[in-house]
Amino acid sequence: MPYNQRVSNDADDSVNASTRYCAVFGHPVRHSASPAMQNAGLRALGLNWRYLAFDVHPDDLRAAIEGARRMGFIGLNLTVPHKLAALEMVDVLDDEARTLGSVNTIVFEALDPSGPWTPVGGLDAPPNREVRSRGLNTDADALVQALKEEFDWESLGGATVLLLGAGGAARAAALRLAREGLAALYLVNRTQGRAAELAAEIAKSCPGTRTILGYPPESVNLVINATSLGLKAEDPLPIDAQWLQTRRPRFVYDMIYRPMETGLLRAARSAGGRAANGAGMLLYQGTRALELWTGRPAPVKVMRAALEKNLYG
Ligand SMILES: NC(=O)c1ccc[n+]([C@@H]2O[C@H](COP(=O)([O-])OP(=O)(O)OC[C@H]3O[C@@H](n4cnc5c(N)ncnc54)[C@H](OP(=O)(O)O)[C@@H]3O)[C@@H](O)[C@H]2O)c1
């Protein structure tokens, strides 16, 4: 079968010598929902591609990216703990990934005979020239898209937001949200120094955004949990319960998607708020990655259904 030929509906869709590959690298990676979601998307697009998952030790990340490049992979996703380290390991770094300090998607690009660098997934024939890796970040745009969809917002302009956490996901979220024209961004983190560093960074890159450390005296339009508190059933709330009960924020987004309902989401709903988990963000970082690799619109409905089935049965 030619390099990029569509598989007809009744074709044998087993792996063969023309199959091309994408993958997610993580450590651990066993619980990743990305293969289920991405393979459903690839099938729906009729591509003879497969999306795999590899447990790559951090010490081996550079070699694994290089191996994928040399073996003709279309692209990669990177998950915990690789997103920061990969900044130094790609040949070209997208501006957004540099600003956010995190790479979650790699597109392998080849020199098109006509000149420009082109994603290898868009080529009609296997690349026979130089291939390079481009590092991008699709997480932060995915968060904004998920927030708008979950809460029926046209824009986040003018909103007041309380962001819990100052790790990798919180940092990318804060720097991206700051560009949405928020009225104020409140930062709370267990290690206050990290929140202060993040505030200083926002002040530098987005000086128009009012960033304040600590809990807001009044309520806010939106609370986002970007800590890892809530992953385990026994975790305490990532937020001051008293603040939540008295300020009763209208919208609460938890980046955690497994379990489906975290303690924070339960508490937010019982305080009268609208709450959503991080599955939408996971979905949209994946659909955007697929679009970068294929150059085609992602089959969002199919990918959402596959993701939800994988996550929640
Ligand atoms: N939905 C999605 O697509 C998506 C994408 C990315 C991440 N996420 C989720 O976002 C969360 C954060 O990920 P990350 O990559 O930013 O992780 P990270 O860099 O390790 O940051 C972890 C954050 O959680 C805080 N934290 C950890 N343990 C805590 C505890 N016992 N008490 C209070 N705070 C605690 C940390 O505070 P300190 O600074 O004090 O250590 C830090 O702010 C994870 O749950 C991840 O699953 C979801």
The ligand as a MOL file (V3000), in Angstrom:
LIG
                    3D

  0  0  0     0  0            999 V3000
M  V30 BEGIN CTAB
M  V30 COUNTS 48 52 0 0 0
M  V30 BEGIN ATOM
M  V30 1 N -6.3260 17.3080 31.6410 0
M  V30 2 C -5.1360 17.3200 31.0830 0
M  V30 3 O -4.9810 17.1790 29.8560 0
M  V30 4 C -3.9330 17.5660 31.9480 0
M  V30 5 C -2.7320 18.0050 31.3640 0
M  V30 6 C -1.6330 18.2340 32.2010 0
M  V30 7 C -1.7430 18.0020 33.5660 0
M  V30 8 N -2.9320 17.5670 34.0880 0 CHG=1
M  V30 9 C -3.0680 17.3330 35.5490 0
M  V30 10 O -2.6240 18.4980 36.2330 0
M  V30 11 C -2.0370 18.1270 37.4820 0
M  V30 12 C -0.6690 18.7890 37.6420 0
M  V30 13 O 0.2240 18.2920 36.6670 0
M  V30 14 P 1.7000 18.9070 36.5180 0
M  V30 15 O 2.2690 18.2960 35.3120 0
M  V30 16 O 1.6630 20.3870 36.6660 0 CHG=-1
M  V30 17 O 2.4300 18.3070 37.8220 0
M  V30 18 P 3.6380 18.9690 38.6420 0
M  V30 19 O 4.4810 19.8040 37.7640 0
M  V30 20 O 4.2420 17.8350 39.3910 0
M  V30 21 O 2.9080 19.9540 39.6940 0
M  V30 22 C 2.1760 19.4310 40.7630 0
M  V30 23 C 1.4430 20.5540 41.4710 0
M  V30 24 O 0.6390 19.9580 42.5210 0
M  V30 25 C 1.0360 20.4680 43.7840 0
M  V30 26 N 0.9790 19.4080 44.7780 0
M  V30 27 C 1.4610 18.1540 44.6380 0
M  V30 28 N 1.2490 17.4640 45.7840 0
M  V30 29 C 0.6340 18.3010 46.6380 0
M  V30 30 C 0.1680 18.1780 47.9760 0
M  V30 31 N 0.2890 17.0300 48.6670 0
M  V30 32 N -0.4350 19.2440 48.5630 0
M  V30 33 C -0.5650 20.4070 47.8660 0
M  V30 34 N -0.1330 20.5940 46.6110 0
M  V30 35 C 0.4570 19.5460 45.9990 0
M  V30 36 C 2.4520 20.9610 43.5650 0
M  V30 37 O 2.7560 21.9030 44.5660 0
M  V30 38 P 4.2920 22.2380 44.9560 0
M  V30 39 O 4.7580 23.2530 43.9610 0
M  V30 40 O 4.1760 22.7610 46.3350 0
M  V30 41 O 5.0420 20.9360 44.8760 0
M  V30 42 C 2.3490 21.5580 42.1630 0
M  V30 43 O 1.7230 22.8080 42.2050 0
M  V30 44 C -1.9580 16.5990 37.4980 0
M  V30 45 O -3.0510 16.1190 38.2500 0
M  V30 46 C -2.1560 16.2220 36.0380 0
M  V30 47 O -2.7980 14.9650 35.9240 0
M  V30 48 C -4.0180 17.3490 33.3090 0
M  V30 END ATOM
M  V30 BEGIN BOND
M  V30 1 1 1 2
M  V30 2 2 2 3
M  V30 3 1 2 4
M  V30 4 1 4 5
M  V30 5 2 4 48
M  V30 6 2 5 6
M  V30 7 1 6 7
M  V30 8 2 7 8
M  V30 9 1 8 9
M  V30 10 1 8 48
M  V30 11 1 9 10
M  V30 12 1 9 46
M  V30 13 1 10 11
M  V30 14 1 11 12
M  V30 15 1 11 44
M  V30 16 1 12 13
M  V30 17 1 13 14
M  V30 18 2 14 15
M  V30 19 1 14 16
M  V30 20 1 14 17
M  V30 21 1 17 18
M  V30 22 2 18 19
M  V30 23 1 18 20
M  V30 24 1 18 21
M  V30 25 1 21 22
M  V30 26 1 22 23
M  V30 27 1 23 24
M  V30 28 1 23 42
M  V30 29 1 24 25
M  V30 30 1 25 26
M  V30 31 1 25 36
M  V30 32 1 26 27
M  V30 33 1 26 35
M  V30 34 2 27 28
M  V30 35 1 28 29
M  V30 36 1 29 30
M  V30 37 2 29 35
M  V30 38 1 30 31
M  V30 39 2 30 32
M  V30 40 1 32 33
M  V30 41 2 33 34
M  V30 42 1 34 35
M  V30 43 1 36 37
M  V30 44 1 36 42
M  V30 45 1 37 38
M  V30 46 2 38 39
M  V30 47 1 38 40
M  V30 48 1 38 41
M  V30 49 1 42 43
M  V30 50 1 44 45
M  V30 51 1 44 46
M  V30 52 1 46 47
M  V30 END BOND
M  V30 END CTAB
M  END
